[in-house]
Amino acid sequence: MKQKDIIIIIIVVFVAGVSSFFVSRMFFGKESDRNVEVKVVEVITTDFTPPSDQYFNENSVNPTQIITIGDNPEVPAEEPR
């Protein structure tokens, strides 16, 4: 390469860098435009409040029990398909 070619490459790289800087500023905006307010979540703790007795008590239906239909208690109901 000649000395003249190296100078032209350096000038092209410089112009491309400067122009890409200003073009990116147009697309991405200023730093003040990028500030966004977000909600702050509450801290997760290990405390557990027991569920309401209105829904979870000794008289409630237990959904984990096997349901039998008919007179034969040894044959559970078929699972839905």
CORGI-V500258 format. One record per residue. N is the residue number from 0. RES is the residue in one small letter. D_LAST is the distance of its C-alpha to the last C-alpha in Angstrom with 2 decimals. Layout:
n = <N:N>
res = <RES:RES>
d_last = <D_LAST:D_LAST>
This chain:
n = <0:1:2:3:4:5:6:7:8:9:10:11:12:13:14:15:16:17:18:19:20:21:22:23:24:25:26:27:28:29:30:31:32:33:34:35:36:37:38:39:40:41:42:43:44:45:46:47:48:49:50:51:52:53:54:55:56:57:58:59:60:61:62:63:64:65:66:67:68:69:70:71:72:73:74:75:76:77:78:79:80>
res = <m:k:q:k:d:i:i:i:i:i:i:v:v:f:v:a:g:v:s:s:f:f:v:s:r:m:f:f:g:k:e:s:d:r:n:v:e:v:k:v:v:e:v:i:t:t:d:f:t:p:p:s:d:q:y:f:n:e:n:s:v:n:p:t:q:i:i:t:i:g:d:n:p:e:v:p:a:e:e:p:r>
d_last = <75.90:78.76:79.50:78.91:75.34:74.41:75.72:73.75:70.51:71.16:71.84:68.67:66.53:68.18:67.75:64.10:63.45:65.22:63.59:60.07:60.81:61.72:58.93:56.34:57.96:57.45:53.73:52.80:55.23:57.34:56.35:56.74:54.04:51.54:51.72:48.63:48.00:44.67:43.18:43.79:40.91:41.59:41.97:39.07:40.22:39.09:39.55:36.56:36.82:34.87:32.33:33.53:33.98:32.87:29.19:29.39:31.44:31.47:30.33:27.17:23.66:22.32:18.68:18.60:19.26:17.00:16.20:17.20:17.11:20.05:23.14:21.91:21.77:20.93:17.42:15.00:12.10:8.80:6.45:3.79:0.00>
